[in-house]
Amino acid sequence: MAATITSNDIQDMVTHWLSTPAYSYLGSDYGQDIKSLLQLPQSDGRPEEQLQKLREDVPVLQVLPSNSVNLYGVQTPPDRLDLVIEVAGHAIEVPR
């Protein structure tokens, strides 16, 4: 009997990726530096680069349609921007 990957499993994989700094595994660039997006213009393509890296690091996301993985910011008063990754309709908050 084949194992089934659930949406909870995928959320756990993305949460692990978000909590792992890039290059923290010896010999691998797995992980992210997503907070670097906060100080850069969003029109330069960097958010899409981060999502592409997520798809490369978490291969199960490659079988989902390309518009199933999104990155967006939520303004929080007074001057905070919280980042959220949405995977197939499930929002995952980027740790601070």
Phi and psi in radians as a Rosetta constraint file:
Dihedral C 1 N 2 CA 2 C 2 CIRCULARHARMONIC -1.399 0.35
Dihedral N 2 CA 2 C 2 N 3 CIRCULARHARMONIC 2.541 0.35
Dihedral C 2 N 3 CA 3 C 3 CIRCULARHARMONIC -1.318 0.35
Dihedral N 3 CA 3 C 3 N 4 CIRCULARHARMONIC 2.568 0.35
Dihedral C 3 N 4 CA 4 C 4 CIRCULARHARMONIC -1.948 0.35
Dihedral N 4 CA 4 C 4 N 5 CIRCULARHARMONIC 2.340 0.35
Dihedral C 4 N 5 CA 5 C 5 CIRCULARHARMONIC -1.643 0.35
Dihedral N 5 CA 5 C 5 N 6 CIRCULARHARMONIC 2.139 0.35
Dihedral C 5 N 6 CA 6 C 6 CIRCULARHARMONIC -1.666 0.35
Dihedral N 6 CA 6 C 6 N 7 CIRCULARHARMONIC 2.974 0.35
Dihedral C 6 N 7 CA 7 C 7 CIRCULARHARMONIC -1.128 0.35
Dihedral N 7 CA 7 C 7 N 8 CIRCULARHARMONIC -0.551 0.35
Dihedral C 7 N 8 CA 8 C 8 CIRCULARHARMONIC -1.137 0.35
Dihedral N 8 CA 8 C 8 N 9 CIRCULARHARMONIC -0.666 0.35
Dihedral C 8 N 9 CA 9 C 9 CIRCULARHARMONIC -1.082 0.35
Dihedral N 9 CA 9 C 9 N 10 CIRCULARHARMONIC -0.753 0.35
Dihedral C 9 N 10 CA 10 C 10 CIRCULARHARMONIC -1.135 0.35
Dihedral N 10 CA 10 C 10 N 11 CIRCULARHARMONIC -0.736 0.35
Dihedral C 10 N 11 CA 11 C 11 CIRCULARHARMONIC -1.053 0.35
Dihedral N 11 CA 11 C 11 N 12 CIRCULARHARMONIC -0.726 0.35
Dihedral C 11 N 12 CA 12 C 12 CIRCULARHARMONIC -1.110 0.35
Dihedral N 12 CA 12 C 12 N 13 CIRCULARHARMONIC -0.682 0.35
Dihedral C 12 N 13 CA 13 C 13 CIRCULARHARMONIC -1.117 0.35
Dihedral N 13 CA 13 C 13 N 14 CIRCULARHARMONIC -0.776 0.35
Dihedral C 13 N 14 CA 14 C 14 CIRCULARHARMONIC -1.179 0.35
Dihedral N 14 CA 14 C 14 N 15 CIRCULARHARMONIC -0.703 0.35
Dihedral C 14 N 15 CA 15 C 15 CIRCULARHARMONIC -1.068 0.35
Dihedral N 15 CA 15 C 15 N 16 CIRCULARHARMONIC -0.724 0.35
Dihedral C 15 N 16 CA 16 C 16 CIRCULARHARMONIC -1.096 0.35
Dihedral N 16 CA 16 C 16 N 17 CIRCULARHARMONIC -0.762 0.35
Dihedral C 16 N 17 CA 17 C 17 CIRCULARHARMONIC -1.059 0.35
Dihedral N 17 CA 17 C 17 N 18 CIRCULARHARMONIC -0.732 0.35
Dihedral C 17 N 18 CA 18 C 18 CIRCULARHARMONIC -1.143 0.35
Dihedral N 18 CA 18 C 18 N 19 CIRCULARHARMONIC -0.529 0.35
Dihedral C 18 N 19 CA 19 C 19 CIRCULARHARMONIC -1.587 0.35
Dihedral N 19 CA 19 C 19 N 20 CIRCULARHARMONIC 0.033 0.35
Dihedral C 19 N 20 CA 20 C 20 CIRCULARHARMONIC -1.896 0.35
Dihedral N 20 CA 20 C 20 N 21 CIRCULARHARMONIC 2.038 0.35
Dihedral C 20 N 21 CA 21 C 21 CIRCULARHARMONIC -1.118 0.35
Dihedral N 21 CA 21 C 21 N 22 CIRCULARHARMONIC 2.529 0.35
Dihedral C 21 N 22 CA 22 C 22 CIRCULARHARMONIC -1.006 0.35
Dihedral N 22 CA 22 C 22 N 23 CIRCULARHARMONIC 2.503 0.35
Dihedral C 22 N 23 CA 23 C 23 CIRCULARHARMONIC 1.147 0.35
Dihedral N 23 CA 23 C 23 N 24 CIRCULARHARMONIC 0.342 0.35
Dihedral C 23 N 24 CA 24 C 24 CIRCULARHARMONIC -1.470 0.35
Dihedral N 24 CA 24 C 24 N 25 CIRCULARHARMONIC -0.221 0.35
Dihedral C 24 N 25 CA 25 C 25 CIRCULARHARMONIC -1.709 0.35
Dihedral N 25 CA 25 C 25 N 26 CIRCULARHARMONIC 2.236 0.35
Dihedral C 25 N 26 CA 26 C 26 CIRCULARHARMONIC -0.968 0.35
Dihedral N 26 CA 26 C 26 N 27 CIRCULARHARMONIC 2.158 0.35
Dihedral C 26 N 27 CA 27 C 27 CIRCULARHARMONIC 1.402 0.35
Dihedral N 27 CA 27 C 27 N 28 CIRCULARHARMONIC 0.166 0.35
Dihedral C 27 N 28 CA 28 C 28 CIRCULARHARMONIC -2.366 0.35
Dihedral N 28 CA 28 C 28 N 29 CIRCULARHARMONIC 2.546 0.35
Dihedral C 28 N 29 CA 29 C 29 CIRCULARHARMONIC -1.688 0.35
Dihedral N 29 CA 29 C 29 N 30 CIRCULARHARMONIC 0.258 0.35
Dihedral C 29 N 30 CA 30 C 30 CIRCULARHARMONIC -0.940 0.35
Dihedral N 30 CA 30 C 30 N 31 CIRCULARHARMONIC 2.438 0.35
Dihedral C 30 N 31 CA 31 C 31 CIRCULARHARMONIC 2.042 0.35
Dihedral N 31 CA 31 C 31 N 32 CIRCULARHARMONIC -3.032 0.35
Dihedral C 31 N 32 CA 32 C 32 CIRCULARHARMONIC -2.508 0.35
Dihedral N 32 CA 32 C 32 N 33 CIRCULARHARMONIC 2.844 0.35
Dihedral C 32 N 33 CA 33 C 33 CIRCULARHARMONIC -2.324 0.35
Dihedral N 33 CA 33 C 33 N 34 CIRCULARHARMONIC 0.990 0.35
Dihedral C 33 N 34 CA 34 C 34 CIRCULARHARMONIC -1.215 0.35
Dihedral N 34 CA 34 C 34 N 35 CIRCULARHARMONIC -0.455 0.35
Dihedral C 34 N 35 CA 35 C 35 CIRCULARHARMONIC -1.176 0.35
Dihedral N 35 CA 35 C 35 N 36 CIRCULARHARMONIC -0.312 0.35
Dihedral C 35 N 36 CA 36 C 36 CIRCULARHARMONIC -1.126 0.35
Dihedral N 36 CA 36 C 36 N 37 CIRCULARHARMONIC -0.334 0.35
Dihedral C 36 N 37 CA 37 C 37 CIRCULARHARMONIC -1.184 0.35
Dihedral N 37 CA 37 C 37 N 38 CIRCULARHARMONIC -0.391 0.35
Dihedral C 37 N 38 CA 38 C 38 CIRCULARHARMONIC -1.172 0.35
Dihedral N 38 CA 38 C 38 N 39 CIRCULARHARMONIC -0.438 0.35
Dihedral C 38 N 39 CA 39 C 39 CIRCULARHARMONIC -1.840 0.35
Dihedral N 39 CA 39 C 39 N 40 CIRCULARHARMONIC 0.225 0.35
Dihedral C 39 N 40 CA 40 C 40 CIRCULARHARMONIC -2.156 0.35
Dihedral N 40 CA 40 C 40 N 41 CIRCULARHARMONIC 2.702 0.35
Dihedral C 40 N 41 CA 41 C 41 CIRCULARHARMONIC -1.141 0.35
Dihedral N 41 CA 41 C 41 N 42 CIRCULARHARMONIC 2.425 0.35
Dihedral C 41 N 42 CA 42 C 42 CIRCULARHARMONIC -1.408 0.35
Dihedral N 42 CA 42 C 42 N 43 CIRCULARHARMONIC -0.175 0.35
Dihedral C 42 N 43 CA 43 C 43 CIRCULARHARMONIC -1.477 0.35
Dihedral N 43 CA 43 C 43 N 44 CIRCULARHARMONIC -0.027 0.35
Dihedral C 43 N 44 CA 44 C 44 CIRCULARHARMONIC -1.598 0.35
Dihedral N 44 CA 44 C 44 N 45 CIRCULARHARMONIC 0.111 0.35
Dihedral C 44 N 45 CA 45 C 45 CIRCULARHARMONIC 1.582 0.35
Dihedral N 45 CA 45 C 45 N 46 CIRCULARHARMONIC -0.049 0.35
Dihedral C 45 N 46 CA 46 C 46 CIRCULARHARMONIC -1.117 0.35
Dihedral N 46 CA 46 C 46 N 47 CIRCULARHARMONIC -0.663 0.35
Dihedral C 46 N 47 CA 47 C 47 CIRCULARHARMONIC -1.027 0.35
Dihedral N 47 CA 47 C 47 N 48 CIRCULARHARMONIC -0.706 0.35
Dihedral C 47 N 48 CA 48 C 48 CIRCULARHARMONIC -1.169 0.35
Dihedral N 48 CA 48 C 48 N 49 CIRCULARHARMONIC -0.609 0.35
Dihedral C 48 N 49 CA 49 C 49 CIRCULARHARMONIC -1.080 0.35
Dihedral N 49 CA 49 C 49 N 50 CIRCULARHARMONIC -0.728 0.35
Dihedral C 49 N 50 CA 50 C 50 CIRCULARHARMONIC -1.119 0.35
Dihedral N 50 CA 50 C 50 N 51 CIRCULARHARMONIC -0.722 0.35
Dihedral C 50 N 51 CA 51 C 51 CIRCULARHARMONIC -1.164 0.35
Dihedral N 51 CA 51 C 51 N 52 CIRCULARHARMONIC -0.640 0.35
Dihedral C 51 N 52 CA 52 C 52 CIRCULARHARMONIC -1.124 0.35
Dihedral N 52 CA 52 C 52 N 53 CIRCULARHARMONIC -0.723 0.35
Dihedral C 52 N 53 CA 53 C 53 CIRCULARHARMONIC -1.106 0.35
Dihedral N 53 CA 53 C 53 N 54 CIRCULARHARMONIC -0.693 0.35
Dihedral C 53 N 54 CA 54 C 54 CIRCULARHARMONIC -1.042 0.35
Dihedral N 54 CA 54 C 54 N 55 CIRCULARHARMONIC -0.783 0.35
Dihedral C 54 N 55 CA 55 C 55 CIRCULARHARMONIC -1.111 0.35
Dihedral N 55 CA 55 C 55 N 56 CIRCULARHARMONIC -0.625 0.35
Dihedral C 55 N 56 CA 56 C 56 CIRCULARHARMONIC -1.233 0.35
Dihedral N 56 CA 56 C 56 N 57 CIRCULARHARMONIC -0.718 0.35
Dihedral C 56 N 57 CA 57 C 57 CIRCULARHARMONIC -1.338 0.35
Dihedral N 57 CA 57 C 57 N 58 CIRCULARHARMONIC -0.498 0.35
Dihedral C 57 N 58 CA 58 C 58 CIRCULARHARMONIC -2.088 0.35
Dihedral N 58 CA 58 C 58 N 59 CIRCULARHARMONIC 1.474 0.35
Dihedral C 58 N 59 CA 59 C 59 CIRCULARHARMONIC -1.020 0.35
Dihedral N 59 CA 59 C 59 N 60 CIRCULARHARMONIC -0.442 0.35
Dihedral C 59 N 60 CA 60 C 60 CIRCULARHARMONIC -1.061 0.35
Dihedral N 60 CA 60 C 60 N 61 CIRCULARHARMONIC -0.424 0.35
Dihedral C 60 N 61 CA 61 C 61 CIRCULARHARMONIC -1.239 0.35
Dihedral N 61 CA 61 C 61 N 62 CIRCULARHARMONIC -0.324 0.35
Dihedral C 61 N 62 CA 62 C 62 CIRCULARHARMONIC -1.231 0.35
Dihedral N 62 CA 62 C 62 N 63 CIRCULARHARMONIC -0.347 0.35
Dihedral C 62 N 63 CA 63 C 63 CIRCULARHARMONIC -1.490 0.35
Dihedral N 63 CA 63 C 63 N 64 CIRCULARHARMONIC -0.219 0.35
Dihedral C 63 N 64 CA 64 C 64 CIRCULARHARMONIC -1.426 0.35
Dihedral N 64 CA 64 C 64 N 65 CIRCULARHARMONIC 2.678 0.35
Dihedral C 64 N 65 CA 65 C 65 CIRCULARHARMONIC -1.014 0.35
Dihedral N 65 CA 65 C 65 N 66 CIRCULARHARMONIC 2.614 0.35
Dihedral C 65 N 66 CA 66 C 66 CIRCULARHARMONIC -1.052 0.35
Dihedral N 66 CA 66 C 66 N 67 CIRCULARHARMONIC -0.501 0.35
Dihedral C 66 N 67 CA 67 C 67 CIRCULARHARMONIC -1.507 0.35
Dihedral N 67 CA 67 C 67 N 68 CIRCULARHARMONIC 0.180 0.35
Dihedral C 67 N 68 CA 68 C 68 CIRCULARHARMONIC -1.475 0.35
Dihedral N 68 CA 68 C 68 N 69 CIRCULARHARMONIC -0.239 0.35
Dihedral C 68 N 69 CA 69 C 69 CIRCULARHARMONIC -2.073 0.35
Dihedral N 69 CA 69 C 69 N 70 CIRCULARHARMONIC 2.080 0.35
Dihedral C 69 N 70 CA 70 C 70 CIRCULARHARMONIC -2.317 0.35
Dihedral N 70 CA 70 C 70 N 71 CIRCULARHARMONIC 2.663 0.35
Dihedral C 70 N 71 CA 71 C 71 CIRCULARHARMONIC -2.177 0.35
Dihedral N 71 CA 71 C 71 N 72 CIRCULARHARMONIC 2.245 0.35
Dihedral C 71 N 72 CA 72 C 72 CIRCULARHARMONIC -2.564 0.35
Dihedral N 72 CA 72 C 72 N 73 CIRCULARHARMONIC 2.856 0.35
Dihedral C 72 N 73 CA 73 C 73 CIRCULARHARMONIC -1.940 0.35
Dihedral N 73 CA 73 C 73 N 74 CIRCULARHARMONIC 2.554 0.35
Dihedral C 73 N 74 CA 74 C 74 CIRCULARHARMONIC -2.106 0.35
Dihedral N 74 CA 74 C 74 N 75 CIRCULARHARMONIC 2.090 0.35
Dihedral C 74 N 75 CA 75 C 75 CIRCULARHARMONIC -1.224 0.35
Dihedral N 75 CA 75 C 75 N 76 CIRCULARHARMONIC 2.269 0.35
Dihedral C 75 N 76 CA 76 C 76 CIRCULARHARMONIC -2.163 0.35
Dihedral N 76 CA 76 C 76 N 77 CIRCULARHARMONIC 2.130 0.35
Dihedral C 76 N 77 CA 77 C 77 CIRCULARHARMONIC -1.041 0.35
Dihedral N 77 CA 77 C 77 N 78 CIRCULARHARMONIC 2.597 0.35
Dihedral C 77 N 78 CA 78 C 78 CIRCULARHARMONIC -1.498 0.35
Dihedral N 78 CA 78 C 78 N 79 CIRCULARHARMONIC -0.568 0.35
Dihedral C 78 N 79 CA 79 C 79 CIRCULARHARMONIC -2.590 0.35
Dihedral N 79 CA 79 C 79 N 80 CIRCULARHARMONIC 0.681 0.35
Dihedral C 79 N 80 CA 80 C 80 CIRCULARHARMONIC -1.908 0.35
Dihedral N 80 CA 80 C 80 N 81 CIRCULARHARMONIC 2.543 0.35
Dihedral C 80 N 81 CA 81 C 81 CIRCULARHARMONIC -2.179 0.35
Dihedral N 81 CA 81 C 81 N 82 CIRCULARHARMONIC 1.977 0.35
Dihedral C 81 N 82 CA 82 C 82 CIRCULARHARMONIC -1.655 0.35
Dihedral N 82 CA 82 C 82 N 83 CIRCULARHARMONIC 2.350 0.35
Dihedral C 82 N 83 CA 83 C 83 CIRCULARHARMONIC -1.661 0.35
Dihedral N 83 CA 83 C 83 N 84 CIRCULARHARMONIC 2.482 0.35
Dihedral C 83 N 84 CA 84 C 84 CIRCULARHARMONIC -2.344 0.35
Dihedral N 84 CA 84 C 84 N 85 CIRCULARHARMONIC 2.344 0.35
Dihedral C 84 N 85 CA 85 C 85 CIRCULARHARMONIC -1.851 0.35
Dihedral N 85 CA 85 C 85 N 86 CIRCULARHARMONIC 2.241 0.35
Dihedral C 85 N 86 CA 86 C 86 CIRCULARHARMONIC -1.880 0.35
Dihedral N 86 CA 86 C 86 N 87 CIRCULARHARMONIC 2.178 0.35
Dihedral C 86 N 87 CA 87 C 87 CIRCULARHARMONIC -2.127 0.35
Dihedral N 87 CA 87 C 87 N 88 CIRCULARHARMONIC 1.973 0.35
Dihedral C 87 N 88 CA 88 C 88 CIRCULARHARMONIC 0.873 0.35
Dihedral N 88 CA 88 C 88 N 89 CIRCULARHARMONIC 0.767 0.35
Dihedral C 88 N 89 CA 89 C 89 CIRCULARHARMONIC 1.525 0.35
Dihedral N 89 CA 89 C 89 N 90 CIRCULARHARMONIC -0.059 0.35
Dihedral C 89 N 90 CA 90 C 90 CIRCULARHARMONIC -1.834 0.35
Dihedral N 90 CA 90 C 90 N 91 CIRCULARHARMONIC 2.125 0.35
Dihedral C 90 N 91 CA 91 C 91 CIRCULARHARMONIC -1.476 0.35
Dihedral N 91 CA 91 C 91 N 92 CIRCULARHARMONIC 2.332 0.35
Dihedral C 91 N 92 CA 92 C 92 CIRCULARHARMONIC -2.186 0.35
Dihedral N 92 CA 92 C 92 N 93 CIRCULARHARMONIC 2.034 0.35
Dihedral C 92 N 93 CA 93 C 93 CIRCULARHARMONIC -1.303 0.35
Dihedral N 93 CA 93 C 93 N 94 CIRCULARHARMONIC 2.373 0.35
Dihedral C 93 N 94 CA 94 C 94 CIRCULARHARMONIC -1.291 0.35
Dihedral N 94 CA 94 C 94 N 95 CIRCULARHARMONIC 2.185 0.35
Dihedral C 94 N 95 CA 95 C 95 CIRCULARHARMONIC -1.042 0.35
Dihedral N 95 CA 95 C 95 N 96 CIRCULARHARMONIC 2.553 0.35
